[in-house]
Amino acid sequence: MARPTANNQTRSDVRSRASIKKPPMFTVLMHNDDYTSMEFVVEALIAVFHKSATEANRIMLHIHFKGSGVCGVYPYEIAETKVSKVHDMARKEGFPLRCSLEQA
């Protein structure tokens, strides 16, 4: 709640804080392919998205059977960085693994 100043006006910084919006969120999707190993997908989910081994296996199986799966939901810059890290890891290992962004 805003505190009145000496002349009974509210402080403008208090009002401006209330109008700050959260950034738009983006879903990171990982896509199935016929070449990337299941083990590598699990490794990427653990290393980049900080998933537990159990959660990474569950997501990997969803990707394998459904064609794609959600790795997480983040602000744009963070989501973009995670996609880039996965692509870099995959290229170093010779896999064509793809991730994409979708506005949540």
TORTI-104050 format. One record per residue (C-alpha): residue number from 1; x, y, z. Coordinates in nm, 2 decimals. Example, Ala and Ser with C-alpha at 12.3 -4.5 7.8 and 13.67 -1.06 7.14 Angstrom:
! TORTI-104050
<pt seq="1" c1="1.23" c2="-0.45" c3="0.78"/>
<pt seq="2" c1="1.37" c2="-0.11" c3="0.71"/>
This chain:
! TORTI-104050
<pt seq="1" c1="0.00" c2="0.00" c3="0.00"/>
<pt seq="2" c1="0.13" c2="0.34" c3="-0.09"/>
<pt seq="3" c1="0.23" c2="0.57" c3="0.19"/>
<pt seq="4" c1="0.11" c2="0.93" c3="0.18"/>
<pt seq="5" c1="0.38" c2="1.19" c3="0.15"/>
<pt seq="6" c1="0.37" c2="1.53" c3="0.33"/>
<pt seq="7" c1="0.12" c2="1.67" c3="0.08"/>
<pt seq="8" c1="-0.10" c2="1.35" c3="0.07"/>
<pt seq="9" c1="0.01" c2="1.23" c3="-0.27"/>
<pt seq="10" c1="0.12" c2="0.87" c3="-0.33"/>
<pt seq="11" c1="0.47" c2="0.79" c3="-0.44"/>
<pt seq="12" c1="0.49" c2="0.73" c3="-0.81"/>
<pt seq="13" c1="0.75" c2="0.45" c3="-0.78"/>
<pt seq="14" c1="0.49" c2="0.24" c3="-0.59"/>
<pt seq="15" c1="0.23" c2="0.28" c3="-0.86"/>
<pt seq="16" c1="0.48" c2="0.20" c3="-1.14"/>
<pt seq="17" c1="0.58" c2="-0.12" c3="-0.97"/>
<pt seq="18" c1="0.23" c2="-0.25" c3="-0.98"/>
<pt seq="19" c1="0.22" c2="-0.20" c3="-1.36"/>
<pt seq="20" c1="0.52" c2="-0.42" c3="-1.44"/>
<pt seq="21" c1="0.43" c2="-0.71" c3="-1.65"/>
<pt seq="22" c1="0.58" c2="-1.06" c3="-1.65"/>
<pt seq="23" c1="0.77" c2="-1.14" c3="-1.97"/>
<pt seq="24" c1="0.60" c2="-1.37" c3="-2.22"/>
<pt seq="25" c1="0.68" c2="-1.74" c3="-2.17"/>
<pt seq="26" c1="0.80" c2="-1.98" c3="-2.43"/>
<pt seq="27" c1="0.77" c2="-2.36" c3="-2.43"/>
<pt seq="28" c1="1.08" c2="-2.55" c3="-2.54"/>
<pt seq="29" c1="0.99" c2="-2.86" c3="-2.74"/>
<pt seq="30" c1="1.23" c2="-3.15" c3="-2.83"/>
<pt seq="31" c1="1.15" c2="-3.34" c3="-3.15"/>
<pt seq="32" c1="1.20" c2="-3.71" c3="-3.23"/>
<pt seq="33" c1="1.42" c2="-3.82" c3="-3.51"/>
<pt seq="34" c1="1.55" c2="-4.16" c3="-3.63"/>
<pt seq="35" c1="1.91" c2="-4.11" c3="-3.54"/>
<pt seq="36" c1="1.95" c2="-3.95" c3="-3.20"/>
<pt seq="37" c1="1.99" c2="-4.21" c3="-2.93"/>
<pt seq="38" c1="1.75" c2="-4.23" c3="-2.64"/>
<pt seq="39" c1="2.05" c2="-4.21" c3="-2.40"/>
<pt seq="40" c1="2.16" c2="-3.88" c3="-2.55"/>
<pt seq="41" c1="1.81" c2="-3.73" c3="-2.52"/>
<pt seq="42" c1="1.81" c2="-3.83" c3="-2.15"/>
<pt seq="43" c1="2.16" c2="-3.68" c3="-2.11"/>
<pt seq="44" c1="2.05" c2="-3.35" c3="-2.27"/>
<pt seq="45" c1="1.74" c2="-3.33" c3="-2.06"/>
<pt seq="46" c1="1.94" c2="-3.38" c3="-1.74"/>
<pt seq="47" c1="2.23" c2="-3.15" c3="-1.84"/>
<pt seq="48" c1="2.04" c2="-2.86" c3="-2.00"/>
<pt seq="49" c1="1.70" c2="-2.87" c3="-1.84"/>
<pt seq="50" c1="1.81" c2="-3.00" c3="-1.50"/>
<pt seq="51" c1="1.55" c2="-3.28" c3="-1.50"/>
<pt seq="52" c1="1.59" c2="-3.58" c3="-1.27"/>
<pt seq="53" c1="1.68" c2="-3.91" c3="-1.44"/>
<pt seq="54" c1="1.33" c2="-4.04" c3="-1.39"/>
<pt seq="55" c1="1.17" c2="-3.72" c3="-1.53"/>
<pt seq="56" c1="1.42" c2="-3.72" c3="-1.82"/>
<pt seq="57" c1="1.33" c2="-4.08" c3="-1.91"/>
<pt seq="58" c1="0.96" c2="-4.00" c3="-1.90"/>
<pt seq="59" c1="1.00" c2="-3.70" c3="-2.13"/>
<pt seq="60" c1="1.23" c2="-3.90" c3="-2.36"/>
<pt seq="61" c1="0.96" c2="-4.18" c3="-2.40"/>
<pt seq="62" c1="0.70" c2="-3.92" c3="-2.47"/>
<pt seq="63" c1="0.92" c2="-3.77" c3="-2.74"/>
<pt seq="64" c1="0.99" c2="-4.11" c3="-2.88"/>
<pt seq="65" c1="0.62" c2="-4.22" c3="-2.90"/>
<pt seq="66" c1="0.44" c2="-3.89" c3="-2.97"/>
<pt seq="67" c1="0.70" c2="-3.71" c3="-3.19"/>
<pt seq="68" c1="0.78" c2="-3.42" c3="-2.96"/>
<pt seq="69" c1="0.78" c2="-3.34" c3="-2.59"/>
<pt seq="70" c1="0.79" c2="-3.04" c3="-2.36"/>
<pt seq="71" c1="1.12" c2="-2.98" c3="-2.19"/>
<pt seq="72" c1="1.02" c2="-2.66" c3="-2.00"/>
<pt seq="73" c1="0.86" c2="-2.32" c3="-2.01"/>
<pt seq="74" c1="1.09" c2="-2.01" c3="-1.98"/>
<pt seq="75" c1="1.12" c2="-1.64" c3="-2.07"/>
<pt seq="76" c1="1.23" c2="-1.60" c3="-2.44"/>
<pt seq="77" c1="1.61" c2="-1.54" c3="-2.38"/>
<pt seq="78" c1="1.64" c2="-1.84" c3="-2.14"/>
<pt seq="79" c1="1.44" c2="-2.07" c3="-2.37"/>
<pt seq="80" c1="1.65" c2="-1.96" c3="-2.67"/>
<pt seq="81" c1="1.98" c2="-2.03" c3="-2.48"/>
<pt seq="82" c1="1.86" c2="-2.38" c3="-2.38"/>
<pt seq="83" c1="1.77" c2="-2.46" c3="-2.74"/>
<pt seq="84" c1="2.11" c2="-2.34" c3="-2.85"/>
<pt seq="85" c1="2.28" c2="-2.56" c3="-2.58"/>
<pt seq="86" c1="2.09" c2="-2.87" c3="-2.69"/>
<pt seq="87" c1="2.18" c2="-2.81" c3="-3.06"/>
<pt seq="88" c1="2.55" c2="-2.75" c3="-2.97"/>
<pt seq="89" c1="2.56" c2="-3.07" c3="-2.76"/>
<pt seq="90" c1="2.39" c2="-3.27" c3="-3.04"/>
<pt seq="91" c1="2.61" c2="-3.14" c3="-3.32"/>
<pt seq="92" c1="2.93" c2="-3.22" c3="-3.11"/>
<pt seq="93" c1="2.80" c2="-3.58" c3="-3.08"/>
<pt seq="94" c1="2.69" c2="-3.60" c3="-3.45"/>
<pt seq="95" c1="2.32" c2="-3.61" c3="-3.38"/>
<pt seq="96" c1="2.05" c2="-3.41" c3="-3.57"/>
<pt seq="97" c1="1.84" c2="-3.36" c3="-3.26"/>
<pt seq="98" c1="1.61" c2="-3.05" c3="-3.29"/>
<pt seq="99" c1="1.44" c2="-2.83" c3="-3.03"/>
<pt seq="100" c1="1.20" c2="-2.55" c3="-3.10"/>
<pt seq="101" c1="1.02" c2="-2.26" c3="-2.92"/>
<pt seq="102" c1="0.65" c2="-2.20" c3="-2.90"/>
<pt seq="103" c1="0.49" c2="-1.91" c3="-2.72"/>
<pt seq="104" c1="0.31" c2="-2.05" c3="-2.42"/>
